[in-house]
């Protein structure tokens, strides 16, 4: 956190204020970052302890038990985060009865999706950006709507945005994403383990258990993530197209969804038409221009 503080300050505070996206004072930004550090630090320490224990105990096979433990941690965090971690950063309020709640509840019922509840949260304390989605898995699954979305979007637009998120569930994108995450964890740690062992002597280390060599392992993990990110983005963009089609099909309100996408792009200052290579390498969602074109094409089918 100390090493990344200057970059975090630049990207998370200066840039956000430069483009009028942030509602944070410097004090609030520093406090939110400190809370994030305090929450993540015990988790990071636990992972490092497990990693070092496995390095000493299992030798060259250390990557296998570490992968198993990380997978278990990920599932537990996904289940507990909505109840224990997210409330540390935002205040969640049950969505009051009304037409919007009825619309969302009907969409869930028609899709056979059970939820713990529908909540709005004070996203505006930090940003002008809008967001919504599902959080949690199993019985902790709930719907959250940012108050910026509630304020600046119509009920029809919010319904289509939520229908898009619901599309991810009905197409099992969450399950697929978790499976891909597990595969990536095992594959990434295996590849990093081989490269780590192979490159130790280059940097003057004689043992995989040398604590001073752990940054080298982190480097190989980062390189694996960088190389495989475009593949993950290809899968993600496919899922987003499927969710867009689901939103249009279920709500039968193409114009509201297109309007919502344009508002989201304007609010979040998204590049409407990035260079195709940039989109291919770095975008987890199709560009807004491409998404709208695909949505409008559905009308002719």
C-alpha positions as CSV (number, residue, x, y, z in Angstrom):
1,X,0.0,0.0,0.0
2,X,2.9,2.4,0.8
3,X,4.6,1.6,-2.5
4,X,1.4,2.1,-4.6
5,X,0.2,5.2,-2.6
6,X,1.6,7.8,-5.1
7,X,-0.1,6.0,-8.1
8,X,-3.3,5.5,-6.1
9,X,-3.4,9.2,-5.2
10,X,-2.8,10.2,-8.8
11,X,-5.4,7.8,-10.4
12,X,-7.9,7.6,-7.6
13,X,-7.9,11.2,-6.5
14,X,-6.2,13.7,-8.9
15,X,-7.5,12.2,-12.1
16,X,-11.0,11.6,-10.8
17,X,-11.2,15.3,-9.7
18,X,-9.6,16.5,-12.9
19,X,-12.5,15.1,-14.8
20,X,-15.1,16.0,-12.2
21,X,-16.0,12.3,-11.4
22,X,-15.2,12.4,-7.7
23,X,-17.2,13.7,-4.8
24,X,-14.5,12.9,-2.3
25,X,-12.5,15.4,-0.2
26,X,-8.9,14.5,0.3
27,X,-9.7,13.4,3.9
28,X,-12.4,11.1,2.7
29,X,-10.2,9.6,0.0
30,X,-7.4,9.0,2.5
31,X,-9.9,7.4,5.0
32,X,-11.4,5.1,2.4
33,X,-7.9,4.0,1.3
34,X,-6.9,3.4,4.9
35,X,-10.0,1.3,5.5
36,X,-9.2,-0.7,2.4
37,X,-5.7,-1.3,3.6
38,X,-6.8,-2.3,7.1
39,X,-9.4,-4.8,5.6
40,X,-7.0,-6.3,3.1
41,X,-3.9,-6.5,5.3
42,X,-5.0,-9.5,7.4
43,X,-6.0,-11.3,4.2
44,X,-2.7,-10.6,2.6
45,X,-0.8,-11.7,5.7
46,X,-2.8,-14.9,5.9
47,X,-2.1,-15.7,2.2
48,X,1.7,-15.0,2.7
49,X,1.8,-17.3,5.8
50,X,0.1,-20.1,3.8
51,X,2.4,-19.5,0.9
52,X,5.6,-19.6,2.9
53,X,4.3,-22.7,4.9
54,X,3.6,-24.5,1.6
55,X,7.0,-23.5,0.2
56,X,8.8,-25.0,3.2
57,X,6.5,-28.1,3.5
58,X,5.7,-29.2,0.0
59,X,8.8,-28.0,-1.9
60,X,8.3,-27.8,-5.7
61,X,4.7,-28.9,-5.3
62,X,3.8,-25.8,-3.2
63,X,1.6,-24.3,-5.9
64,X,-1.0,-27.1,-5.6
65,X,-2.0,-26.6,-1.9
66,X,-1.7,-22.8,-2.3
67,X,-4.2,-23.0,-5.3
68,X,-6.6,-25.0,-3.2
69,X,-6.5,-22.6,-0.3
70,X,-6.9,-19.5,-2.5
71,X,-9.9,-21.1,-4.2
72,X,-11.5,-21.7,-0.8
73,X,-10.7,-18.2,0.4
74,X,-12.3,-16.8,-2.8
75,X,-15.5,-18.6,-2.3
76,X,-15.7,-17.7,1.4
77,X,-15.1,-14.0,0.6
78,X,-17.7,-14.0,-2.2
79,X,-20.2,-15.2,0.3
80,X,-19.3,-13.0,3.3
81,X,-18.3,-9.8,1.6
82,X,-21.8,-8.4,1.2
83,X,-22.5,-8.9,4.9
84,X,-19.2,-8.2,6.5
85,X,-16.9,-6.1,4.2
86,X,-19.1,-4.0,1.9
87,X,-21.0,-2.4,4.8
88,X,-17.7,-1.0,6.1
89,X,-17.5,1.2,3.0
90,X,-21.2,1.9,2.1
91,X,-24.5,2.2,3.8
92,X,-27.1,-0.2,2.4
93,X,-30.8,0.7,2.6
94,X,-33.6,-1.7,1.6
95,X,-35.3,-0.4,-1.6
96,X,-38.8,0.9,-0.6
97,X,-41.9,-0.6,-2.0
98,X,-43.0,0.9,-5.4
99,X,-43.0,0.3,-9.1
100,X,-39.3,-0.1,-9.4
101,X,-39.1,-2.8,-6.7
102,X,-42.1,-4.6,-8.3
103,X,-40.4,-4.5,-11.8
104,X,-37.1,-5.9,-10.4
105,X,-38.9,-8.6,-8.3
106,X,-41.0,-9.7,-11.3
107,X,-37.8,-10.0,-13.4
108,X,-36.2,-12.2,-10.8
109,X,-39.3,-14.3,-10.3
110,X,-39.7,-14.9,-14.1
111,X,-36.0,-15.9,-14.2
112,X,-36.3,-18.2,-11.2
113,X,-33.7,-16.3,-9.2
114,X,-34.0,-16.1,-5.5
115,X,-32.5,-13.1,-3.7
116,X,-32.0,-12.0,-0.1
117,X,-33.1,-8.4,-0.9
118,X,-32.9,-5.3,-3.0
119,X,-30.8,-2.5,-1.6
120,X,-29.7,1.0,-2.6
121,X,-26.3,2.3,-1.4
122,X,-24.6,5.7,-1.0
123,X,-22.2,5.5,-4.0
124,X,-22.5,9.2,-4.4
125,X,-20.4,9.8,-1.3
126,X,-17.4,8.9,-3.4
127,X,-18.2,9.3,-7.1
128,X,-20.6,10.7,-9.7
129,X,-20.4,7.4,-11.6
130,X,-23.5,5.1,-11.7
131,X,-23.5,1.3,-11.0
132,X,-25.7,-1.6,-10.1
133,X,-25.5,-5.4,-9.9
134,X,-25.6,-8.6,-7.8
135,X,-23.3,-9.3,-4.9
136,X,-22.7,-12.5,-3.0
137,X,-23.4,-16.1,-3.8
138,X,-25.9,-18.6,-2.4
139,X,-28.1,-17.3,0.4
140,X,-26.1,-14.0,0.6
141,X,-27.0,-13.1,-2.9
142,X,-28.6,-9.6,-3.1
143,X,-29.2,-6.8,-5.6
144,X,-27.5,-3.4,-5.1
145,X,-28.4,-0.1,-6.8
146,X,-26.1,2.9,-6.5
147,X,-28.0,6.1,-5.4
148,X,-26.4,7.9,-8.4
149,X,-28.3,5.4,-10.7
150,X,-31.5,5.9,-8.7
151,X,-31.2,9.7,-9.0
152,X,-30.2,10.2,-12.6
153,X,-31.9,7.3,-14.4
154,X,-35.6,6.6,-15.1
155,X,-37.3,3.5,-13.7
156,X,-37.4,2.0,-17.2
157,X,-33.7,2.6,-17.6
158,X,-32.9,1.1,-14.2
159,X,-35.0,-1.9,-15.0
160,X,-33.1,-2.6,-18.2
161,X,-29.7,-2.1,-16.5
162,X,-30.8,-4.6,-13.8
163,X,-32.1,-7.0,-16.5
164,X,-28.6,-6.9,-18.0
165,X,-27.1,-8.0,-14.7
166,X,-29.8,-10.6,-14.3
167,X,-28.8,-11.9,-17.7
168,X,-25.4,-12.8,-16.3
169,X,-27.1,-15.0,-13.8
170,X,-29.5,-16.7,-16.1
171,X,-26.6,-17.5,-18.6
172,X,-24.5,-18.8,-15.6
173,X,-21.8,-16.3,-16.2
174,X,-21.1,-16.0,-12.5
175,X,-20.5,-19.8,-12.2
176,X,-18.4,-19.7,-15.4
177,X,-16.4,-16.8,-14.1
178,X,-15.7,-18.6,-10.8
179,X,-14.7,-21.7,-12.8
180,X,-12.4,-19.7,-15.0
181,X,-11.0,-18.1,-11.8
182,X,-10.2,-21.5,-10.3
183,X,-8.5,-22.7,-13.5
184,X,-6.6,-19.4,-13.8
185,X,-5.4,-19.7,-10.2
186,X,-4.1,-23.3,-10.6
187,X,-2.6,-22.6,-14.0
188,X,-1.1,-19.2,-13.0
189,X,0.5,-20.6,-9.8
190,X,1.8,-23.7,-11.7
191,X,3.4,-21.6,-14.5
192,X,4.7,-19.0,-12.0
193,X,6.2,-21.8,-9.9
194,X,8.1,-23.3,-12.8
195,X,9.4,-19.9,-13.9
196,X,10.2,-18.9,-10.3
197,X,12.3,-22.0,-9.7
198,X,14.0,-21.7,-13.1
199,X,15.0,-18.1,-12.7
200,X,16.2,-18.1,-9.1
201,X,19.8,-18.5,-9.9
202,X,19.6,-15.5,-12.3
203,X,19.0,-13.2,-9.4
204,X,21.4,-14.9,-7.0
205,X,18.9,-17.0,-4.9
206,X,19.6,-20.6,-4.0
207,X,16.2,-21.6,-2.5
208,X,12.5,-21.2,-3.2
209,X,12.0,-20.5,0.5
210,X,14.2,-17.4,0.5
211,X,11.9,-14.5,1.6
212,X,13.9,-12.0,-0.4
213,X,13.0,-14.0,-3.6
214,X,9.2,-13.6,-3.1
215,X,9.0,-10.4,-5.2
216,X,10.4,-12.5,-8.1
217,X,7.4,-14.9,-7.7
218,X,5.1,-11.9,-7.6
219,X,6.6,-10.7,-10.9
220,X,6.0,-14.0,-12.6
221,X,2.4,-14.0,-11.4
222,X,1.9,-10.5,-12.7
223,X,3.3,-11.4,-16.1
224,X,1.0,-14.4,-16.3
225,X,-1.9,-12.2,-15.6
226,X,-0.8,-9.7,-18.2
227,X,-0.4,-12.3,-20.9
228,X,-3.7,-14.0,-20.2
229,X,-5.8,-10.9,-19.7
230,X,-6.8,-10.6,-23.3
231,X,-8.3,-14.1,-23.3
232,X,-10.3,-13.3,-20.2
233,X,-11.5,-10.1,-21.9
234,X,-12.7,-12.0,-25.0
235,X,-14.8,-14.3,-22.7
236,X,-16.1,-11.3,-20.7
237,X,-17.1,-9.4,-23.9
238,X,-19.0,-12.4,-25.1
239,X,-20.9,-12.6,-21.8
240,X,-21.7,-8.9,-22.0
241,X,-23.2,-9.3,-25.4
242,X,-25.4,-12.2,-24.1
243,X,-26.5,-10.1,-21.1
244,X,-27.4,-7.2,-23.4
245,X,-29.5,-9.4,-25.6
246,X,-31.2,-10.8,-22.5
247,X,-32.0,-7.3,-21.2
248,X,-33.7,-6.3,-24.5
249,X,-35.6,-9.6,-24.8
250,X,-37.0,-9.7,-21.2
251,X,-37.9,-6.0,-20.8
252,X,-38.9,-5.4,-24.4
253,X,-37.7,-1.9,-24.0
254,X,-34.8,-1.4,-26.4
255,X,-35.0,2.4,-26.4
256,X,-34.7,2.6,-22.6
257,X,-31.7,0.2,-22.5
258,X,-29.9,2.2,-25.3
259,X,-30.7,5.4,-23.4
260,X,-29.3,3.9,-20.2
261,X,-26.1,2.8,-21.9
262,X,-25.6,6.3,-23.4
263,X,-26.1,7.8,-19.9
264,X,-23.7,5.4,-18.3
265,X,-21.1,6.1,-20.9
266,X,-21.5,9.9,-20.5
267,X,-21.6,9.7,-16.7
268,X,-18.5,7.4,-16.5
269,X,-16.7,9.2,-19.3
270,X,-16.3,6.0,-21.2
271,X,-14.6,6.1,-24.6
272,X,-17.5,5.5,-27.0
273,X,-15.3,4.1,-29.8
274,X,-11.7,3.1,-28.8
275,X,-9.2,1.8,-31.2
276,X,-10.1,-1.9,-32.1
277,X,-6.7,-3.1,-30.8
278,X,-7.1,-1.3,-27.5
279,X,-10.6,-2.7,-27.1
280,X,-9.4,-6.2,-27.9
281,X,-6.5,-6.1,-25.4
282,X,-7.9,-4.1,-22.5
283,X,-11.7,-3.9,-22.6
284,X,-13.8,-6.3,-20.6
285,X,-17.0,-4.8,-22.2
286,X,-17.6,-4.0,-25.8
287,X,-17.4,-0.3,-26.5
288,X,-20.7,1.6,-26.1
289,X,-20.9,2.2,-29.8
290,X,-20.5,-1.5,-30.6
291,X,-23.0,-2.5,-27.9
292,X,-25.7,-0.1,-29.2
293,X,-25.1,-1.3,-32.8
294,X,-25.6,-4.9,-31.7
295,X,-28.7,-4.1,-29.7
296,X,-30.2,-2.2,-32.6
297,X,-29.4,-5.1,-34.8
298,X,-31.5,-7.4,-32.6
299,X,-34.5,-5.4,-33.9
300,X,-34.2,-6.9,-37.4
301,X,-34.0,-10.5,-36.2
